[in-house]
Amino acid sequence: IGRMFEVAMLKKFGPATLSEHYAEFDTICDATQERQDAVTELVEKKDIDFVLVVGGFDSSNTAHLKEIPDKFNVVSYHIDRAERILPDNSIQHRLVDGTVVTTPNFLKKGPLTIGVTSGASTPDKSLEDALERIFLLHKIL
């Protein structure tokens, strides 16, 4: 849409004054920016076992939340639903490149510190269900 608008302004005003009538910039909603800032702050400390990212595999904002821990070499798992956390202590998760893989034994015995985030449009229930599975699974390890 932005490109169509730019072409329309170019036709109406010409290239010499286009910048007076059209500007393009990236926008991000407050909820998404707050999540990205929080995840960045969390992984900069590097005192967590992993980050759980919950949200749709087709969400670019959620996918970006997965990229942040990767940049800091912090383990992270992007799941789109709680059922990706399996009873055998494995997790099916999406990598940054879009591949869905299964990681065995993703929870360790003993104390865990987990960072948790979700996409801005991810229902709270999805996050709650995923955490419930982790708590139950960790309890029986």
C-alpha positions in Angstrom: 0.0 0.0 0.0 2.9 2.3 0.8 4.4 1.8 -2.6 1.1 2.6 -4.3 0.7 5.8 -2.3 4.3 6.8 -3.2 3.6 6.3 -6.9 0.4 8.3 -6.6 2.2 11.2 -4.9 5.0 11.0 -7.5 2.5 11.3 -10.3 0.7 14.2 -8.7 3.6 16.2 -7.4 6.6 14.9 -9.4 10.0 13.8 -8.2 11.3 17.3 -7.2 8.8 17.7 -4.4 7.9 14.1 -3.6 9.7 14.3 -0.2 7.4 17.2 0.8 4.3 15.0 0.3 5.4 11.5 1.0 7.6 9.9 3.7 8.1 6.3 4.5 9.2 4.8 7.8 8.9 1.6 9.8 6.2 1.5 12.4 5.7 -0.9 15.2 2.9 -0.9 17.7 3.6 -0.1 21.4 2.8 -3.7 22.6 5.3 -5.2 20.1 8.0 -2.6 20.9 7.6 -3.2 24.6 7.9 -7.0 24.1 11.0 -6.6 22.0 12.6 -4.3 24.6 11.8 -6.6 27.4 13.2 -9.7 25.7 16.4 -7.8 24.8 16.8 -6.7 28.4 16.2 -10.2 29.6 18.7 -11.9 27.3 21.4 -9.3 27.8 21.7 -10.6 31.4 22.2 -14.2 30.1 21.1 -15.6 33.5 18.2 -17.7 32.1 18.0 -21.2 30.9 15.9 -20.4 27.8 13.3 -18.1 26.4 9.9 -19.5 25.5 8.2 -17.5 22.6 4.5 -18.3 22.1 2.7 -17.1 19.0 1.8 -17.9 15.5 4.4 -19.2 13.2 3.1 -16.8 10.5 3.5 -13.7 12.7 6.6 -11.7 11.7 6.5 -9.8 15.1 6.5 -13.1 17.0 9.3 -14.4 14.8 11.3 -11.3 15.6 10.9 -12.1 19.3 12.7 -15.4 18.6 15.5 -13.7 16.7 16.5 -11.5 19.7 17.6 -14.4 22.0 19.4 -16.0 19.1 21.5 -12.8 18.6 22.6 -13.1 22.2 23.3 -16.8 22.0 20.5 -17.6 24.4 18.5 -20.8 23.8 14.9 -20.1 22.7 11.9 -22.0 21.6 9.2 -20.5 19.4 5.9 -22.5 19.7 2.5 -21.7 18.2 0.5 -23.8 20.7 1.0 -25.6 24.0 0.7 -29.0 22.4 4.2 -28.5 21.0 5.5 -29.3 24.5 5.4 -33.1 24.5 5.0 -35.5 27.5 8.4 -37.1 26.7 10.2 -33.8 27.6 10.7 -32.8 24.0 9.5 -29.6 22.3 8.5 -29.0 18.7 9.6 -25.4 17.8 10.3 -23.1 14.9 13.8 -22.0 14.1 14.5 -18.5 12.8 14.7 -19.9 9.3 11.2 -21.3 9.6 12.1 -24.9 10.0 10.1 -26.8 12.7 12.3 -29.1 14.7 11.9 -31.3 17.7 14.4 -30.9 20.6 14.5 -33.8 23.1 15.1 -33.2 26.8 14.6 -29.5 26.7 13.8 -29.2 30.4 16.5 -30.0 32.9 16.0 -31.3 36.4 16.3 -28.8 39.2 15.7 -25.1 39.3 15.0 -23.4 36.0 14.9 -19.8 35.0 12.7 -19.3 31.9 12.0 -16.1 30.1 8.6 -16.0 28.6 7.1 -13.8 25.9 4.4 -13.9 23.3 3.3 -12.1 20.2 1.1 -9.0 20.8 -2.0 -10.8 19.3 -1.4 -14.1 21.1 -4.3 -14.9 23.4 -3.3 -15.1 27.1 -4.8 -18.6 27.3 -2.2 -19.8 24.8 0.6 -18.6 27.0 -1.0 -20.0 30.1 -1.5 -23.4 28.5 2.1 -23.6 27.5 3.4 -22.6 30.9 1.0 -25.1 32.6 2.6 -27.9 30.4 6.1 -26.8 31.3 5.3 -26.7 35.1 3.6 -30.1 35.0 6.3 -31.7 32.9 9.1 -30.2 35.1 7.4 -31.5 38.2 7.7 -35.1 37.1 11.3 -35.0 35.9 
